Amino acid sequence: MAKKEITEILTVKDFLALYYFMKLTREFENRCIKLYRQGKIPGRLLTGTGNEGISVGSAYALNPEDVLLPLHRDLGAVFVKGE
């Protein structure tokens, strides 16, 4: 079986959705960091900054019936699955 190119598997719409979720994740976490530094988020803040592609891409590949068990660096996966 020949290996398929990524552009044969994903459409432009898929690429735009992946970018949207990665950007959403980064912007949300940047806002959380800002609020944390202002003292508006108590306790500890753990972000997944720099790992957006991993959480978004892996969740995007899941089927609707697949279960997601996210950790602190998987916010993008939660956005993709809508959970």
C-alpha positions as CSV (number, residue, x, y, z in Angstrom):
1,M,0.0,0.0,0.0
2,A,1.4,3.4,-1.0
3,K,1.9,6.1,1.6
4,K,-0.6,8.9,1.1
5,E,0.5,12.6,1.2
6,I,-1.1,14.7,4.0
7,T,-2.8,16.8,1.3
8,E,-4.6,13.6,0.0
9,I,-6.0,13.0,3.5
10,L,-6.9,16.5,4.7
11,T,-8.8,19.2,2.9
12,V,-8.2,22.9,3.0
13,K,-11.1,23.1,5.4
14,D,-9.4,20.6,7.7
15,F,-6.2,22.6,7.7
16,L,-8.1,25.8,8.5
17,A,-9.9,24.1,11.3
18,L,-6.6,22.8,12.7
19,Y,-5.1,26.3,12.6
20,Y,-8.2,27.8,14.2
21,F,-8.0,25.4,17.2
22,M,-4.3,25.8,17.6
23,K,-4.6,29.6,17.5
24,L,-7.6,29.5,19.9
25,T,-5.7,27.4,22.3
26,R,-2.6,29.7,22.3
27,E,-4.7,32.9,22.7
28,F,-6.8,31.3,25.5
29,E,-3.7,30.2,27.4
30,N,-1.9,33.6,26.8
31,R,-5.0,35.3,28.4
32,C,-4.9,32.9,31.3
33,I,-1.2,33.6,31.8
34,K,-1.9,37.3,31.9
35,L,-4.7,36.9,34.4
36,Y,-2.6,34.6,36.5
37,R,0.2,37.2,36.6
38,Q,-2.3,39.9,37.7
39,G,-3.4,37.6,40.6
40,K,-6.8,37.0,39.1
41,I,-6.3,33.2,38.9
42,P,-5.3,31.8,42.2
43,G,-3.2,28.8,42.8
44,R,-1.0,27.4,40.1
45,L,-1.3,27.7,36.3
46,L,0.0,24.9,34.1
47,T,-0.2,25.6,30.4
48,G,0.5,23.7,27.2
49,T,2.1,26.6,25.4
50,G,4.1,25.2,22.5
51,N,2.2,21.9,22.4
52,E,-0.9,23.1,20.6
53,G,-0.3,21.1,17.5
54,I,0.0,17.9,19.5
55,S,-3.2,18.2,21.4
56,V,-5.2,19.6,18.5
57,G,-3.9,17.2,15.9
58,S,-4.4,14.1,18.0
59,A,-7.9,15.1,19.0
60,Y,-8.8,16.0,15.4
61,A,-7.9,12.4,14.4
62,L,-10.3,10.9,16.9
63,N,-13.7,9.5,15.9
64,P,-16.9,11.1,17.4
65,E,-17.4,8.1,19.7
66,D,-13.8,8.1,21.0
67,V,-13.3,9.1,24.6
68,L,-11.0,12.0,25.5
69,L,-9.1,12.0,28.8
70,P,-7.2,15.3,28.8
71,L,-4.5,16.5,31.1
72,H,-3.3,20.1,31.8
73,R,-1.6,20.4,28.4
74,D,-4.5,19.2,26.4
75,L,-6.7,22.2,26.3
76,G,-6.6,22.2,22.5
77,A,-8.0,18.7,22.4
78,V,-10.9,19.8,24.6
79,F,-11.7,22.6,22.2
80,V,-11.6,20.2,19.2
81,K,-13.9,17.6,20.8
82,G,-16.1,20.3,22.3
83,E,-16.2,18.7,25.8
